[in-house]
Amino acid sequence: MQIQAETIPLLLQGEDVLGVARTGSGKTLSFLVSAVELLYQANFTGVVAICPTRELAIQIHAVAKELLKYHSQTVGLVIWWFVKERRSRRYCKRFKSIGGDSWSSC
């Protein structure tokens, strides 16, 4: 696929890439193939993919699980989601007090 042919070599060189293509064009696989290869080459511990939507996180997790089926790396999925702003602020205050760090997004 064109998006994969154009982006994977750049990603493997450590370049930042913004890929825009239609749904089903292979953007997720481009990212994951490059990430897995870099993990293997550099002996890194892991990759974190931060997604703007729950649906995209689930999609990336499913593709990663299939891609890594025969590899030693494992895949996890964490979805953090707030229903209401008031509830969100309450959680942020709780995490600030636990971790001691300031969270700019709260």
C-alpha positions as CSV (number, residue, x, y, z in Angstrom):
1,M,0.0,0.0,0.0
2,Q,1.2,3.5,-0.8
3,I,1.1,4.9,2.7
4,Q,3.2,2.0,4.0
5,A,5.7,2.3,1.2
6,E,6.2,6.0,1.8
7,T,6.2,6.0,5.6
8,I,7.9,2.9,6.9
9,P,11.4,3.7,5.6
10,L,11.1,7.2,7.2
11,L,9.8,5.8,10.5
12,L,12.6,3.3,10.6
13,Q,15.1,6.2,10.2
14,G,13.6,7.8,13.3
15,E,11.8,10.5,11.3
16,D,8.5,12.0,12.6
17,V,5.7,11.3,10.1
18,L,2.2,12.7,9.7
19,G,0.3,10.3,7.4
20,V,-3.0,11.3,6.0
21,A,-4.9,8.7,3.9
22,R,-8.3,7.2,3.6
23,T,-9.7,4.6,6.0
24,G,-8.4,1.1,5.3
25,S,-5.2,2.3,3.6
26,G,-2.8,0.8,6.1
27,K,-1.8,3.7,8.4
28,T,-2.1,1.7,11.6
29,L,0.0,-1.2,10.2
30,S,2.7,1.3,9.0
31,F,3.0,2.7,12.5
32,L,3.0,-0.7,14.2
33,V,5.4,-2.5,11.8
34,S,7.9,0.4,12.3
35,A,7.4,0.4,16.1
36,V,7.9,-3.3,16.4
37,E,11.0,-3.3,14.2
38,L,12.5,-0.4,16.2
39,L,11.8,-2.2,19.4
40,Y,13.6,-5.3,18.1
41,Q,16.6,-3.4,16.7
42,A,17.2,-1.2,19.7
43,N,16.1,-3.6,22.3
44,F,13.6,-1.2,23.7
45,T,11.1,-2.1,26.3
46,G,7.9,-0.8,24.7
47,V,5.8,1.7,22.8
48,V,3.0,3.8,24.0
49,A,0.4,4.9,21.4
50,I,-1.8,7.8,22.6
51,C,-5.0,7.9,20.7
52,P,-7.6,10.6,20.4
53,T,-10.5,8.2,20.5
54,R,-11.5,4.9,22.2
55,E,-12.3,3.4,18.8
56,L,-8.8,4.1,17.4
57,A,-7.2,2.7,20.6
58,I,-9.2,-0.5,20.2
59,Q,-8.3,-0.7,16.5
60,I,-4.6,-0.2,17.2
61,H,-4.7,-2.8,20.0
62,A,-6.4,-5.4,17.7
63,V,-3.9,-4.9,14.9
64,A,-0.9,-5.0,17.3
65,K,-2.2,-8.2,18.9
66,E,-2.4,-9.8,15.5
67,L,1.0,-8.5,14.4
68,L,2.7,-9.7,17.5
69,K,1.0,-13.1,17.7
70,Y,4.3,-14.9,17.0
71,H,6.6,-12.5,18.8
72,S,7.7,-12.3,22.4
73,Q,6.4,-8.7,22.9
74,T,3.1,-8.3,24.6
75,V,0.3,-5.9,24.0
76,G,-1.9,-4.0,26.5
77,L,-4.8,-1.6,26.2
78,V,-5.6,1.2,28.6
79,I,-8.6,3.5,28.0
80,W,-9.0,6.5,30.3
81,W,-12.3,8.2,29.7
82,F,-14.3,10.9,31.5
83,V,-18.0,11.2,31.3
84,K,-18.3,14.7,32.8
85,E,-15.9,17.5,33.4
86,R,-16.7,17.7,37.1
87,R,-15.9,14.0,37.5
88,S,-12.7,14.6,35.5
89,R,-11.5,17.3,37.8
90,R,-12.2,15.1,40.8
91,Y,-10.0,12.3,39.4
92,C,-7.3,14.8,38.4
93,K,-7.1,16.1,42.0
94,R,-6.9,12.6,43.3
95,F,-4.1,11.7,41.0
96,K,-2.2,14.9,41.8
97,S,-2.3,14.1,45.4
98,I,-1.2,10.5,44.9
99,G,1.6,11.1,42.4
100,G,2.6,14.6,43.5
101,D,3.1,15.7,39.9
102,S,1.1,18.5,38.4
103,W,-1.0,17.5,35.4
104,S,-1.3,20.3,32.8
105,S,-4.3,18.6,31.2
106,C,-6.4,18.8,34.4
